[in-house]
Amino acid sequence: MVKIFTASVVFFLLIFNAKAAIWTVSKNPGIHGMFSEITEAQADARVQPGDTLMVSRASAAYATVTLTKSLVILGEGYNSLKEQGNFLRPTINIMILRASASGTVVMGFHFTNRIEVGQAGTNDIVIRNCRVNRGVWFQSHTVTNWLIEENVFESQISTIDGILRGLNANNVIIRNNVFGRDARISDFKNGTVNVSHNVFVSAAGDKRAALVNCENLLVTNNIFYRRSFPTTGLRGNVITNNIFFETAGTELLDNTSSGNIEADPQFIQFPGEANGDFAGNVIIKDWNFKVQPGSPAVGAATDGDNIGLMDFVILYGPPFLPYVSGLTILNPTLPNGSELSIQLKVKYPENN
């Protein structure tokens, strides 16, 4: 049900934008693009709100960009692709979103620094299938309707680098992400934030905090693997049906909690025998954070799915997008003035 819904939403997005223009962006000398920078494309009057930018991999990072138009920005995927001896990916240091960029979708990039909200009223944003080194900074701005999904984070999602400034985040959904050792969710105290089906991991004996200074969050169906919960600073959160492993005890005072499990979630591969122990933030793409069939996470989520990452989640490779797998022309012989009829077959990528 969820799997079909997710694919349908993305396909609807593509159909909805079918009448909008598609522009190519590339600073890779071997790949021609209409523009060489995202900043250049956004500044061009021909690029209208609702248009799509297809951004190629490159050896150099794309320039820091402040988005002022609602765009669909699709990178090739944040895992390196080898080309002429170099490992290439679409990389951006910082992306800042302003209110006029409301409705923007960003997929398939490696952000070496952060994604930042630059203005109140920056609403209806989707961040999916990216790798983000320093997290998403909402700052003190009021925002509504954000979906942060299927990303790898190496540092925090917060109001501003761990400092609360009156944030009022409404309907922010943070789901199906993997958080490395230094990645945490911090300083959300007003509004509605749903944290579900994520995986938080740390090294043996490290136990860094996963949530810091948060109030009124809904925290369900997550796996906290060697990640701690502080005994202060968490108030009024609803914390249900999560798995905790090697947390040195889970103190959920001043919060509502039920259905939580203390057990090994039995990841398919983390840290794998061939990869050694996990000592830092870097998430290796060969690690598999889905759970084995005998895991206590299986079927134990509040929605009947597995606790942790859902089955359909794709963390690595190109963005989770449908693609045309077949095209048939139904009327190849046309009289003058008639319309061409075609039949499309559409598929979406298999699970990883």
C-alpha positions as a printed Julia matrix, in Angstrom:
352×3 Matrix{Float64}:
  0.0     0.0     0.0
  2.69    2.47    1.02
  4.97    1.31   -1.78
  2.33    1.94   -4.42
  1.43    5.28   -2.86
  5.04    6.53   -2.94
  5.56    5.59   -6.56
  2.21    7.09   -7.49
  3.03   10.39   -5.81
  6.29   10.72   -7.73
  4.65    9.69  -11.01
  1.9    12.27  -10.42
  4.64   14.84   -9.86
  6.14   14.04  -13.25
  2.78   14.1   -15.03
  1.83   17.33  -13.26
  5.05   18.9   -14.57
  4.68   17.4   -18.04
  3.75   20.8   -19.5
  6.59   22.52  -17.68
 10.02   22.84  -19.26
 12.93   20.52  -18.5
 16.41   22.07  -18.43
 19.78   20.32  -18.21
 22.6    21.56  -15.99
 26.16   20.28  -16.25
 29.63   21.52  -15.37
 31.05   18.2   -16.51
 33.06   18.81  -19.74
 32.0    15.41  -21.02
 28.27   16.04  -20.59
 26.59   18.91  -22.42
 24.06   20.98  -20.5
 21.92   24.01  -21.29
 23.43   25.65  -18.19
 26.66   25.07  -16.29
 25.35   26.03  -12.83
 22.06   25.78  -10.96
 22.48   29.47  -10.1
 22.71   30.29  -13.8
 19.58   28.3   -14.63
 17.56   29.9   -11.85
 18.58   33.41  -12.92
 17.45   32.81  -16.52
 14.02   34.32  -17.24
 13.14   31.34  -19.45
 13.22   29.03  -16.43
  9.8    29.36  -14.84
  8.41   28.15  -11.5
  7.42   24.5   -11.83
 10.2    23.69  -14.32
 12.62   20.79  -13.81
 16.42   20.96  -13.67
 18.26   17.72  -14.5
 21.73   18.07  -12.95
 24.68   15.93  -14.07
 27.53   14.49  -12.03
 30.77   16.5   -12.09
 34.23   16.49  -10.52
 33.72   19.99   -9.08
 30.89   21.06   -6.79
 28.06   23.2    -8.08
 28.0    26.7    -6.61
 26.12   27.47   -3.42
 22.62   28.47   -4.46
 19.78   30.47   -2.9
 16.56   29.21   -4.46
 13.94   31.84   -5.23
 11.82   29.79   -7.67
  9.76   26.67   -7.13
 11.67   24.02   -9.08
 12.09   20.26   -9.31
 15.87   19.74   -9.05
 17.02   16.2    -9.82
 20.63   15.09   -9.41
 22.01   11.81  -10.72
 22.46   10.37   -7.22
 24.87   11.07   -4.38
 26.94    7.89   -4.71
 30.05    8.31   -6.8
 30.04    7.25  -10.43
 33.46    6.45  -11.89
 34.29    8.32  -15.08
 37.76    8.59  -16.63
 39.42    7.5   -13.39
 37.51    9.98  -11.19
 34.56    9.4    -8.89
 31.88   11.94   -9.76
 28.6    12.97   -8.18
 26.35   16.05   -8.22
 27.67   17.99   -5.21
 26.49   21.25   -3.66
 27.99   22.92   -0.59
 24.97   24.91    0.66
 21.42   25.32   -0.64
 19.28   28.07    0.87
 15.53   28.06    0.24
 13.41   31.21    0.37
  9.61   31.56    0.53
  9.32   32.06   -3.23
 10.85   28.57   -3.63
  7.88   26.96   -1.85
  6.91   23.74   -3.62
 10.5    22.83   -4.51
 11.59   19.18   -4.76
 15.3    18.3    -4.35
 16.56   14.77   -5.04
 19.82   12.94   -5.68
 22.54   15.31   -4.38
 25.48   15.24   -1.99
 25.43   18.36    0.19
 28.9    18.81    1.69
 27.53   21.37    4.13
 23.78   21.94    4.65
 20.3    22.73    3.41
 19.04   25.92    5.05
 15.71   27.71    5.36
 16.36   31.37    4.59
 12.92   32.86    5.12
  9.64   32.25    6.94
  6.9    30.76    4.79
  9.21   28.4     2.9
  6.58   25.68    2.63
  5.77   22.45    0.78
  9.38   21.27    0.36
 10.55   17.72   -0.44
 14.15   16.64    0.29
 14.61   13.05   -0.83
 17.45   10.63   -1.59
 20.3    13.01   -0.71
 23.42   12.75    1.42
 23.79   15.75    3.73
 26.95   16.33    5.75
 25.69   19.02    8.15
 21.95   18.53    8.1
 18.9    20.7     7.49
 18.77   24.01    9.35
 15.27   25.41    9.77
 16.65   28.35   11.77
 13.91   30.29   13.6
 11.54   30.41   10.65
  7.95   29.22   10.59
  7.48   26.55    7.92
  4.73   24.15    6.89
  4.57   20.85    5.01
  8.1    19.49    4.68
  8.94   15.91    3.72
 12.5    14.78    4.52
 12.74   11.21    3.28
 15.25    8.49    2.32
 18.37   10.56    3.0
 21.66    9.86    4.75
 22.61   12.48    7.35
 26.03   12.9     8.92
 25.0    15.78   11.18
 21.89   17.28   12.63
 18.46   18.45   11.56
 17.8    21.45   13.77
 16.5    24.95   14.15
 19.97   26.45   13.8
 23.01   24.38   14.66
 21.54   23.4    18.03
 20.07   26.8    19.04
 16.3    27.23   19.31
 14.89   30.53   18.1
 11.15   30.15   18.41
 10.7    27.67   15.57
  7.15   26.75   14.66
  7.42   23.81   12.27
  4.06   22.49   11.13
  3.58   19.1     9.49
  7.27   18.28    9.1
  7.74   14.58    8.33
 11.19   13.05    8.85
 11.05    9.4     7.78
 13.07    6.54    6.32
 16.42    8.28    6.81
 19.72    7.0     8.2
 21.51    9.2    10.76
 25.25    8.72   11.35
 27.05    9.1    14.68
 26.98   12.93   14.86
 23.59   13.28   13.21
 20.72   14.16   15.51
 17.39   15.95   15.6
 17.48   18.96   17.89
 15.63   22.01   19.16
 12.13   21.44   17.86
  9.67   22.65   20.49
  6.67   24.14   18.72
  4.46   22.84   15.92
  4.07   19.28   14.68
  7.04   17.1    13.73
  6.71   13.39   12.93
  9.91   11.31   13.23
  9.18    7.8    11.95
 10.9     4.75   10.44
 14.41    6.21   10.73
 17.64    4.48   11.74
 20.08    6.22   14.12
 23.48    4.49   14.41
 26.69    4.96   16.37
 29.86    3.07   17.2
 30.09    0.56   20.03
 30.49    2.41   23.36
 29.81    5.81   21.78
 26.07    6.27   22.47
 25.68    9.84   21.22
 22.3    11.49   21.71
 19.76   11.08   18.91
 17.26   13.72   20.07
 18.28   16.91   21.86
 16.08   19.67   23.36
 12.92   18.51   21.62
  9.31   18.85   22.73
  5.99   17.62   21.33
  7.47   15.33   18.67
  5.81   12.12   17.52
  8.65    9.55   17.55
  7.49    6.18   16.23
  8.9     3.06   14.58
 12.58    4.12   14.67
 15.71    2.12   15.46
 18.17    3.72   17.91
 21.31    1.61   17.57
 23.9     2.55   20.21
 22.25    6.0    20.47
 21.25    7.56   23.8
 18.31    9.63   24.99
 19.27   12.44   27.4
 17.48   12.51   30.75
 16.75   16.23   30.37
 15.59   18.41   27.49
 12.98   15.99   26.11
  9.46   16.84   27.22
  5.97   16.06   26.01
  7.12   13.8    23.17
  5.17   10.67   22.23
  7.73    7.86   21.86
  6.19    4.57   20.76
  7.15    1.3    19.04
 10.85    2.04   18.68
 13.77   -0.37   19.07
 16.68    0.57   21.35
 19.97   -1.35   21.27
 23.01   -0.83   23.54
 21.78    2.54   24.78
 22.94    2.01   28.4
 19.33    2.39   29.47
 16.54    4.42   27.99
 15.21    7.27   30.14
 11.95    8.6    28.76
 10.88   10.71   31.72
  8.52   13.61   30.97
  7.44   11.86   27.75
  4.66    9.46   26.82
  6.11    6.06   25.86
  4.75    2.62   25.01
  5.52   -0.4    22.87
  9.27    0.23   22.82
 11.65   -2.74   22.57
 15.21   -3.14   23.84
 16.82   -5.7    21.5
 19.25   -6.14   18.63
 17.31   -5.1    15.49
 19.39   -7.57   13.42
 20.34   -5.41   10.45
 21.09   -7.34    7.29
 24.62   -5.9     7.24
 25.94   -3.36    9.76
 28.72   -3.29   10.55
 29.46   -6.14    8.2
 32.26   -8.56    8.84
 34.01   -7.31    5.72
 33.63   -3.65    6.73
 34.91   -3.67   10.3
 33.4    -1.66   13.15
 31.64    1.66   12.64
 33.88    4.41   13.98
 32.47    7.6    12.47
 29.72    9.22   10.46
 30.44    7.74    7.05
 27.71    5.35    5.97
 29.0     2.72    3.54
 26.62    1.94    0.7
 27.24   -1.8     1.08
 25.69   -1.69    4.56
 22.06   -2.7     4.6
 19.94   -1.18    7.37
 16.87   -3.23    6.6
 16.24   -6.06    9.06
 16.53   -9.82    8.8
 13.38  -11.98    8.71
 13.76  -13.02   12.36
 14.23   -9.47   13.67
 11.97   -8.18   16.48
 11.35   -5.22   14.17
  9.37   -7.31   11.66
  5.72   -6.28   11.64
  6.1    -4.44   14.96
  5.52   -0.88   13.74
  2.37    1.04   14.58
  1.38    0.88   10.91
  1.98   -2.88   10.63
  5.24   -2.48    8.69
  8.72   -3.14   10.07
 10.25   -0.85   12.67
 13.08    1.05   10.97
 13.36    1.46    7.22
 10.33    0.33    5.25
 10.72   -2.34    2.6
 10.35    0.02   -0.36
 13.04    2.48    0.75
 15.93    3.1    -1.65
 18.82    4.94    0.0
 21.51    4.53   -2.63
 21.8     5.06   -6.36
 19.68    7.35   -8.53
 16.54    9.02   -7.17
 13.46    6.89   -6.73
 11.79    7.83  -10.03
  9.58    5.95  -12.47
 11.01    5.47  -15.94
  9.57    4.64  -19.36
 10.25    0.96  -20.08
  8.33    0.7   -23.36
  6.61    2.82  -25.97
  4.17    1.58  -28.64
  2.78    3.72  -31.46
 -0.84    2.67  -31.87
 -1.51    4.42  -35.16
  1.72    4.57  -37.18
 -0.1     5.58  -40.38
 -1.67    9.02  -39.99
 -3.92   11.03  -42.29
 -3.32   14.77  -42.32
 -4.59   16.57  -39.24
 -4.94   13.47  -37.05
 -3.3    12.9   -33.69
 -0.6    10.34  -32.88
 -1.66    7.76  -30.26
  0.97    6.07  -28.11
  1.0     3.59  -25.24
  3.61    3.97  -22.47
  4.82    1.33  -20.04
  6.25    2.79  -16.83
  8.33    1.04  -14.15
 10.1     2.21  -11.01
 13.45    0.96   -9.59
 13.56   -2.29   -7.68
 14.23   -2.24   -3.93
 17.86   -2.18   -2.79
